Amino acid sequence: MYRKLSRQEIAQMEAQGCSARNWADVEVAEAFDARYVRNTTFSGHNQLGVFGCEIELPGGLTIHSGIYNATLHNCEVGDDAHLYNIHNYIANYHIGAHTCIENVNAILVDRRSTFGNGVRVPVMNEGGGREIPIFNELSASLAYILTLYRHRPAMIHELERQIDAYAEAQASDHGFIGDHVRILNCGSIKNVRIGDYAELNGVSRLKNGTLNSNEAAPIRLGSGVKCTDFIIASGVEIGDSTLVDKCFVGQGCIFDKHYSAGESLFFSNCQGMHGEACAIFAGPYTVTHHKSTLLIAGMFSFLNAGSGSNQSNHMYKLGPIHQGIAERGAKTTSDSYLLWPSKVGAFSLVMGRHTHHADTSELPFSYLIENNSESYLVPGANLRTVGTIRDAQKWPKRDNRKDPNKLDQINFNLLSPYTVQKMWRGREVLNELQALGGENTEVYGYRNCKIRNSSLRHGRELYTIGIQKFLGNSLISRLEKKEWHTIDDIRSVLRPDSTIGAGDWVDMAGLIAPKNEVKRLLDDIEKGALSLTDIQKRLIEMHANYYSYEWTWACEKLEQVWGCSVEQVTLEQLRKTVEEWKEAVVELDKMVYNDARKEFDLNSQTGFGVDGDREQAEADFEEVRGNFESNSFVKAVLEHIKTKSELGDRVLAKLAQIEDFKI
């Protein structure tokens, strides 16, 4: 409750350098103390809280809450806020309790604003056609639908209608700065809504946006940052003169070191430093740390972009209208280049310059290498590398999201129905190439790439090993969860819980889900049966049920391998699958083990012990890098071989007991 100022309070404030166009328009809390408002000018209607506490600044200096050297117009200032040295003015803002604002130029709302909600971002295609309306609750999977399912215009229209309604509900001619916010030494802040516990220090300019900060996951913006037409999700850190223009920045993202991002969507745990992004869809864990790296007009996720890597979306004909996709887990090496349109398969490595519009999406885990201006593909090569395994292990550990309400549903699995269906199809593709070209053909042509005979044969073997590993994992995981003593028990355990999961799967920017279930969601959206909240609940449900759906898919594939249904599977078939799984796991781990060993060979020791002999180089190398046998990753690989071998032996022994009992 607020009251009018007393005559004594007005006289005291005037004596302290304060003035107002109309003191009757200044209301205060019941316990208001006029001593803590000095050199302040009031315009319009203002409401002031109680200023009764000391605030400790970094370094131990204490100041008293209150308003000093400021001009306020139509503002509400919460209890124990501290406003000091507002060089121009603050207009049309609610300022929360315990918030500190010092040495800022201006903070204002100058018209009715939606604070960045509803801004259209022309993602992927600079020429237009995929404009995404951003809003506070945008998730990677919903953005995936909005971006890529343009062939369903009625469904897109329904989503846009709901997002526009959401944006309109956010509209106001007053801004909001939450509780416990710190805004220090900043420039202009215009039409911006700022959530609780945000920290802004040295920010240059913010215009038309929302900072969705909260106590669990505060947002931090640093020196020289400029943001226009934006939504920034919780837990984001942006510093060092980074530029953000017409962007959604997802939870846990980090931008720093003069990064420049324009007309793009970034989702959970992306990192951008030094380089530039233009019109990209950056799914979770899209990372670029290097100067001269440009990501443009593409869709990425779990990407690691090397220094100087870039793409082109302009072929100087109809403008910058081309686009490309690098599926989850792709990597680009230093100075790599892709001419869009192109499509890079999941967990593939791109080396060199590629100008022939390659499409490797059906051959995942590959190397795409330039050789004499030609694109050569090495299928499956990335399945056996230590880097791929290390990436899969590090992503969950590097989840910066502290907010309990996580917008993006992220599946970290390296092997899933999404990637294994691609290996299954990839194996068929390689067989077809060999059948059409002949077994002795030296080089095969495939979608503007070339594949050497030896690469084809080895890739087919690697895909088979990967498929056997995944199917065996799913089978053993299923058997481990429940008790069984007879073959009939096993058949009952293996029976899928649901029909959902059969058929193709898709990666919706982190969420791996059955295509049929996604289609059902799209149908319900198109009918107008789901609100934005309902859609998010459905996406969460898909993610939560992943392993149930995965088994339905794996069971379908196992039945193809067995040549019969689970109702007819025999002990011999089960035993063979487990044995193949055990061999596949051990063989892949040994490949990874041998790949890791290369990091400790003589070539890797080049540059160590620079002024001494080989013995000194070895000693220097071991002191810095350790030795191969004691490396934590290497030990983990060996332990994994041991653990999985024992698991396989245990399951085989139990299957043998059933057979013995039957005899």
MIVO-432292 format. One line per 10 residues: number of its first residue (from 1); their letters; for each residue y, x, z of C-alpha. Coordinates in pm, whole numbers. Layout:
NUM> A> Y,X,Z  ... $
// end
This chain:
1> MYRKLSRQEI> 0,0,0  346,121,-84  685,39,70  1050,87,-18  1235,397,102  1453,357,409  1825,442,398  1761,743,617  1488,870,380  1712,825,79 $
11> AQMEAQGCSA> 1995,1011,252  1761,1291,353  1618,1327,2  1965,1330,-152  2064,1603,93  1758,1796,-31  1879,1783,-392  1695,1467,-504  1838,1186,-715  1721,862,-873 $
21> RNWADVEVAE> 1856,621,-1127  1757,345,-888  1616,431,-545  1473,78,-527  1222,183,-796  1082,461,-578  804,340,-347  618,548,-88  309,533,130  354,410,487 $
31> AFDARYVRNT> 329,758,643  551,926,380  756,1224,505  1074,1284,305  1091,1652,410  841,1743,138  1031,1612,-165  1310,1846,-278  1520,1899,-590  1346,1613,-768 $
41> TFSGHNQLGV> 1488,1355,-1009  1328,1011,-1036  1346,778,-1335  1169,447,-1389  914,322,-1135  751,589,-915  505,573,-625  454,863,-384  168,928,-143  155,1113,188 $
51> FGCEIELPGG> 221,1488,180  72,1608,504  -137,1918,443  -117,2287,367  -270,2419,43  -419,2768,35  -373,2959,-291  -585,3250,-415  -492,3559,-215  -436,3365,107 $
61> LTIHSGIYNA> -83,3231,50  -35,2879,189  210,2616,61  279,2262,175  192,1966,-41  485,1778,-185  720,1765,-485  964,2049,-552  1189,2116,-852  1062,1834,-1072 $
71> TLHNCEVGDD> 1162,1534,-1280  931,1231,-1267  941,920,-1485  708,625,-1418  459,829,-1214  220,770,-928  157,1080,-715  -149,1076,-488  -184,1195,-130  -141,1566,-65 $
81> AHLYNIHNYI> -63,1650,-426  160,1951,-492  411,1951,-781  632,2258,-821  864,2387,-1093  818,2123,-1361  1051,2274,-1620  1106,1954,-1822  941,1644,-1679  627,1445,-1608 $
91> ANYHIGAHTC> 629,1095,-1756  392,798,-1736  113,959,-1535  -108,879,-1239  -162,1205,-1050  -459,1215,-813  -493,1330,-455  -498,1702,-371  -391,1793,-723  -174,2100,-775 $
101> IENVNAILVD> 68,2126,-1072  289,2434,-1090  512,2596,-1352  443,2363,-1641  670,2266,-1926  599,1896,-1976  327,1640,-1909  377,1304,-2073  237,1000,-2248  483,893,-2516 $
111> RRSTFGNGVR> 305,593,-2662  -6,383,-2624  -291,631,-2658  -672,628,-2668  -674,991,-2550  -885,1124,-2836  -1134,838,-2837  -1183,701,-3189  -1053,1013,-3368  -1241,1056,-3698 $
121> VPVMNEGGGR> -1397,1400,-3749  -1496,1481,-4112  -1806,1672,-4011  -2025,1864,-4262  -1839,1748,-4573  -1473,1846,-4588  -1429,1607,-4878  -1510,1313,-4650  -1791,1060,-4638  -1934,1157,-4298 $
131> EIPIFNELSA> -1638,1095,-4067  -1760,1056,-3710  -1556,861,-3453  -1573,1065,-3133  -1567,911,-2786  -1633,1010,-2427  -2004,925,-2425  -2101,1067,-2765  -2446,1229,-2758  -2597,1471,-3006 $
141> SLAYILTLYR> -2863,1219,-3111  -2615,937,-3168  -2395,1174,-3367  -2703,1271,-3571  -2754,905,-3660  -2387,856,-3748  -2380,1172,-3959  -2705,1158,-4154  -2803,793,-4189  -2525,694,-4426 $
151> HRPAMIHELE> -2786,527,-4646  -2775,244,-4390  -2411,132,-4415  -2456,-188,-4212  -2596,9,-3919  -2315,269,-3946  -2056,-10,-3956  -2198,-164,-3638  -2183,170,-3456  -1827,234,-3572 $
161> RQIDAYAEAQ> -1726,-115,-3462  -1862,-56,-3112  -1704,290,-3082  -1368,156,-3197  -1396,-119,-2933  -1477,145,-2672  -1174,349,-2782  -950,44,-2761  -1073,-19,-2406  -957,334,-2315 $
171> ASDHGFIGDH> -608,277,-2457  -311,291,-2222  55,387,-2215  -13,576,-1890  -210,895,-1852  -440,1002,-1572  -482,1330,-1387  -769,1315,-1139  -820,1442,-786  -833,1813,-698 $
181> VRILNCGSIK> -702,1918,-1039  -524,2253,-1088  -263,2280,-1366  -86,2615,-1342  153,2796,-1577  89,2565,-1870  296,2454,-2168  297,2104,-2312  39,1837,-2220  85,1518,-2419 $
191> NVRIGDYAEL> -131,1206,-2427  -416,1370,-2236  -646,1224,-1972  -774,1481,-1722  -1074,1423,-1495  -1133,1537,-1137  -1153,1907,-1045  -1034,2033,-1383  -869,2376,-1384  -599,2454,-1641 $
201> NGVSRLKNGT> -441,2797,-1613  -201,2924,-1877  -293,2658,-2135  -49,2661,-2425  -79,2306,-2559  -294,1995,-2523  -234,1687,-2735  -424,1358,-2765  -749,1413,-2586  -968,1372,-2280 $
211> LNSNEAAPIR> -1107,1628,-2037  -1413,1461,-1883  -1419,1685,-1579  -1582,1594,-1249  -1668,1755,-917  -2023,1845,-1021  -1916,1996,-1353  -1547,2089,-1366  -1376,2183,-1692  -1188,2513,-1706 $
221> LGSGVKCTDF> -924,2589,-1970  -757,2929,-1977  -470,3129,-2120  -331,3040,-2461  -572,2753,-2530  -453,2493,-2781  -640,2163,-2827  -543,1868,-3047  -730,1539,-3109  -1026,1622,-2889 $
231> IIASGVEIGD> -1287,1505,-2643  -1415,1774,-2406  -1723,1692,-2198  -1800,1803,-1844  -1868,2164,-1751  -1692,2316,-2053  -1510,2649,-2033  -1249,2742,-2294  -1030,3052,-2272  -847,3341,-2437 $
241> STLVDKCFVG> -627,3165,-2696  -908,2953,-2841  -799,2684,-3088  -968,2343,-3094  -854,2086,-3350  -1016,1747,-3407  -1339,1830,-3221  -1591,1693,-2975  -1706,1965,-2733  -2028,1883,-2546 $
251> QGCIFDKHYS> -2144,1954,-2193  -2175,2316,-2081  -2015,2468,-2393  -1825,2798,-2372  -1549,2899,-2616  -1363,3223,-2566  -1206,3532,-2724  -976,3365,-2980  -1242,3133,-3122  -1119,2878,-3377 $
261> AGESLFFSNC> -1290,2540,-3414  -1174,2267,-3649  -1308,1925,-3747  -1644,1989,-3581  -1890,1850,-3330  -2037,2078,-3065  -2311,1963,-2831  -2469,2097,-2513  -2452,2469,-2436  -2294,2585,-2760 $
271> QGMHGEACAI> -2104,2912,-2741  -1830,3032,-2973  -1647,3363,-2950  -1429,3562,-3192  -1531,3368,-3504  -1457,3037,-3671  -1615,2695,-3722  -1502,2441,-3978  -1656,2096,-4035  -1986,2178,-3864 $
281> FAGPYTVTHH> -2237,1976,-3669  -2332,2220,-3395  -2637,2081,-3218  -2737,2217,-2875  -2736,2595,-2832  -2549,2682,-3151  -2425,3030,-3062  -2191,3272,-3238  -2041,3571,-3057  -1904,3787,-3337 $
291> KSTLLIAGMF> -1591,3844,-3537  -1587,3756,-3907  -1859,3497,-3850  -1784,3166,-4018  -1992,2853,-3975  -1881,2589,-4223  -1997,2251,-4353  -2343,2277,-4202  -2572,2131,-3941  -2723,2373,-3690 $
301> SFLNAGSGSN> -2904,2371,-3357  -3055,2646,-3142  -2883,2879,-3390  -2796,3243,-3328  -2542,3354,-3589  -2517,3727,-3651  -2191,3918,-3702  -2023,3853,-4034  -2266,3579,-4133  -2111,3292,-4326 $
311> QSNHMYKLGP> -2163,3012,-4576  -1974,2868,-4873  -1922,2497,-4937  -1689,2537,-5239  -1817,2616,-5587  -1471,2570,-5746  -1560,2255,-5932  -1498,1932,-5737  -1377,2099,-5418  -1537,2186,-5081 $
321> IHQGIAERGA> -1791,1905,-5093  -2119,2089,-5043  -2319,2100,-4722  -2624,2266,-4577  -2872,2242,-4292  -3029,2513,-4083  -3300,2342,-3881  -3356,2417,-3514  -3408,2776,-3409  -3275,2940,-3725 $
331> KTTSDSYLLW> -3114,3285,-3703  -2876,3458,-3938  -2858,3837,-3935  -2542,4045,-3967  -2361,3993,-4300  -2601,3720,-4412  -2470,3459,-4656  -2581,3115,-4772  -2433,2925,-5065  -2448,2554,-4988 $
341> PSKVGAFSLV> -2626,2330,-5063  -2926,2493,-4900  -3175,2401,-4630  -3333,2654,-4395  -3661,2568,-4221  -3704,2554,-3846  -3718,2886,-3656  -3652,3089,-3969  -3464,3416,-4005  -3204,3459,-4282 $
351> MGRHTHHADT> -3134,3815,-4401  -2904,3912,-4687  -2715,3700,-4941  -2866,3385,-5088  -2692,3210,-5376  -2971,3007,-5536  -2969,2700,-5306  -3298,2767,-5133  -3487,2488,-4956  -3741,2626,-4709 $
361> SELPFSYLIE> -3762,2320,-4483  -4136,2271,-4544  -4214,2633,-4456  -4093,2688,-4097  -4106,3010,-3894  -4030,3211,-4207  -3822,3509,-4313  -3575,3443,-4595  -3490,3787,-4731  -3270,3903,-5017 $
371> NNSESYLVPG> -3425,4151,-5258  -3234,4249,-5575  -3024,3931,-5556  -3339,3716,-5532  -3444,3510,-5230  -3790,3607,-5106  -3969,3391,-4851  -4225,3522,-4601  -4390,3205,-4461  -4484,3190,-4095 $
381> ANLRTVGTIR> -4372,3547,-4018  -4156,3438,-3724  -4454,3286,-3542  -4573,3631,-3442  -4240,3785,-3336  -4136,3858,-2981  -3784,3729,-3055  -3901,3376,-3128  -4098,3353,-2804  -3812,3505,-2606 $
391> DAQKWPKRDN> -3567,3251,-2751  -3791,2960,-2656  -3813,3092,-2300  -3443,3163,-2254  -3297,2830,-2371  -3398,2623,-2066  -3276,2903,-1838  -2934,2902,-2005  -2864,2534,-1958  -2505,2530,-1824 $
401> RKDPNKLDQI> -2497,2155,-1765  -2429,2072,-1399  -2341,1708,-1454  -2625,1480,-1333  -2542,1247,-1624  -2665,1451,-1920  -2551,1310,-2253  -2792,1507,-2476  -3169,1473,-2455  -3305,1820,-2532 $
411> NFNLLSPYTV> -3666,1910,-2606  -3716,2288,-2579  -4073,2301,-2711  -4137,2564,-2976  -4446,2383,-3100  -4413,2006,-3129  -4518,1735,-3375  -4192,1810,-3556  -4266,2179,-3620  -4645,2146,-3644 $
421> QKMWRGREVL> -4623,1871,-3909  -4411,2116,-4107  -4676,2387,-4066  -4941,2135,-4171  -4742,2049,-4481  -4652,2417,-4530  -5018,2509,-4545  -5072,2241,-4810  -4772,2372,-5007  -4912,2725,-5006 $
431> NELQALGGEN> -5253,2601,-5116  -5093,2402,-5399  -4890,2703,-5511  -5198,2919,-5523  -5401,2654,-5704  -5131,2605,-5969  -5039,2970,-6011  -5381,3125,-5971  -5520,3338,-5692  -5420,3668,-5855 $
441> TEVYGYRNCK> -5058,3581,-5927  -4835,3848,-5777  -4527,3632,-5706  -4505,3252,-5677  -4189,3047,-5729  -4096,2782,-5476  -3767,2586,-5449  -3545,2869,-5574  -3736,3126,-5367  -4012,3372,-5444 $
451> IRNSSLRHGR> -4325,3423,-5236  -4545,3729,-5276  -4922,3678,-5293  -4982,3870,-4970  -4710,3669,-4792  -4866,3343,-4909  -5210,3437,-4778  -5082,3564,-4446  -4849,3266,-4403  -5137,3025,-4454 $
461> ELYTIGIQKF> -5336,3207,-4183  -5043,3202,-3942  -4986,2830,-3995  -5356,2763,-3926  -5337,2962,-3604  -5020,2777,-3499  -5177,2438,-3571  -5493,2527,-3379  -5286,2646,-3084  -5082,2326,-3067 $
471> LGNSLISRLE> -5374,2086,-3111  -5577,2277,-2855  -5284,2276,-2612  -5254,1899,-2645  -5629,1845,-2608  -5669,2065,-2301  -5354,1928,-2141  -5498,1580,-2182  -5834,1681,-2037  -5672,1865,-1745 $
481> KKEWHTIDDI> -5478,1559,-1628  -5776,1333,-1557  -6128,1344,-1420  -6423,1324,-1659  -6796,1377,-1618  -6957,1232,-1930  -6883,1224,-2300  -6785,860,-2261  -6536,962,-1990  -6388,1218,-2230 $
491> RSVLRPDSTI> -6355,964,-2508  -6178,729,-2268  -5941,1006,-2153  -5861,1101,-2512  -5780,746,-2616  -5399,734,-2681  -5185,534,-2439  -4978,391,-2722  -4965,366,-3099  -4612,512,-3090 $
501> GAGDWVDMAG> -4612,867,-3219  -4828,841,-3530  -4677,957,-3858  -4375,1177,-3920  -4140,1306,-3652  -3773,1403,-3663  -3547,1636,-3467  -3237,1437,-3376  -3025,1739,-3279  -3240,1830,-2980 $
511> LIAPKNEVKR> -3433,1507,-2925  -3775,1525,-3094  -3905,1176,-3163  -4139,975,-3388  -3969,864,-3708  -4100,508,-3673  -3951,478,-3325  -3617,604,-3457  -3635,346,-3737  -3696,71,-3480 $
521> LLDDIEKGAL> -3385,187,-3294  -3178,180,-3614  -3303,-169,-3698  -3200,-296,-3354  -2857,-135,-3387  -2807,-295,-3727  -2892,-636,-3584  -2620,-591,-3321  -2882,-616,-3049  -2782,-296,-2864 $
531> SLTDIQKRLI> -2465,-180,-2694  -2370,188,-2683  -2515,199,-2332  -2838,40,-2454  -2864,296,-2734  -2831,582,-2488  -3100,426,-2268  -3335,405,-2568  -3273,771,-2652  -3344,867,-2291 $
541> EMHANYYSYE> -3662,658,-2303  -3781,833,-2620  -3727,1170,-2454  -3901,1066,-2133  -4207,942,-2326  -4232,1251,-2545  -4570,1373,-2416  -4729,1030,-2449  -4603,1006,-2807  -4705,1367,-2873 $
551> WTWACEKLEQ> -5064,1294,-2780  -5077,998,-3018  -4972,1231,-3299  -5203,1516,-3192  -5496,1278,-3156  -5437,1152,-3510  -5447,1509,-3641  -5754,1599,-3434  -5935,1300,-3580  -5856,1437,-3926 $
561> VWGCSVEQVT> -5997,1775,-3823  -6307,1621,-3665  -6361,1370,-3944  -6413,1091,-3692  -6227,891,-3427  -6209,988,-3060  -6460,712,-2997  -6715,916,-3195  -6619,1274,-3112  -6905,1498,-3004 $
571> LEQLRKTVEE> -6931,1773,-2746  -6986,2023,-3026  -6662,1923,-3195  -6473,1946,-2868  -6622,2285,-2791  -6529,2415,-3135  -6168,2296,-3095  -6135,2465,-2755  -6286,2788,-2889  -6048,2786,-3187 $
581> WKEAVVELDK> -5758,2721,-2948  -5858,3012,-2727  -5885,3245,-3026  -5552,3125,-3166  -5367,3172,-2836  -5507,3521,-2784  -5446,3625,-3145  -5085,3504,-3146  -5018,3667,-2809  -5161,3995,-2937 $
591> MVYNDARKEF> -4931,3976,-3240  -4635,3920,-3008  -4758,4203,-2785  -4775,4443,-3079  -4432,4329,-3200  -4289,4402,-2855  -4445,4749,-2861  -4217,4840,-3154  -3925,4829,-2910  -4076,5128,-2731 $
601> DLNSQTGFGV> -4187,5349,-3022  -4033,5682,-3123  -3786,5518,-3361  -3647,5310,-3076  -3585,5629,-2879  -3346,5763,-3142  -3012,5839,-2975  -3160,5891,-2629  -3153,6232,-2461  -2881,6325,-2705 $
611> DGDREQAEAD> -2838,6689,-2592  -3199,6768,-2509  -3550,6780,-2649  -3808,6506,-2706  -3923,6517,-2344  -3567,6456,-2226  -3527,6174,-2478  -3840,6004,-2347  -3722,6043,-1988  -3376,5907,-2073 $
621> FEEVRGNFES> -3526,5614,-2265  -3760,5521,-1980  -3480,5545,-1724  -3264,5306,-1928  -3519,5074,-2086  -3825,5117,-1870  -4174,5166,-2012  -4381,4930,-2221  -4647,4853,-1960  -4393,4761,-1687 $
631> NSFVKAVLEH> -4169,4545,-1909  -4149,4196,-1761  -4196,4019,-2094  -4495,4236,-2187  -4655,4168,-1848  -4593,3797,-1899  -4770,3809,-2237  -5071,3983,-2087  -5078,3736,-1800  -5056,3450,-2052 $
641> IKTKSELGDR> -5358,3588,-2241  -5553,3614,-1916  -5453,3268,-1790  -5523,3088,-2118  -5854,3269,-2166  -5964,3163,-1818  -5851,2807,-1886  -6047,2796,-2210  -6356,2936,-2040  -6322,2680,-1761 $
651> VLAKLAQIED> -6304,2386,-2001  -6593,2522,-2208  -6803,2563,-1894  -6735,2206,-1791  -6828,2082,-2138  -7151,2283,-2116  -7237,2114,-1785  -7213,1774,-1953  -7445,1893,-2227  -7689,2042,-1977 $
661> FKI> -7687,1719,-1775  -7759,1520,-2089  -8060,1740,-2164 $
// end
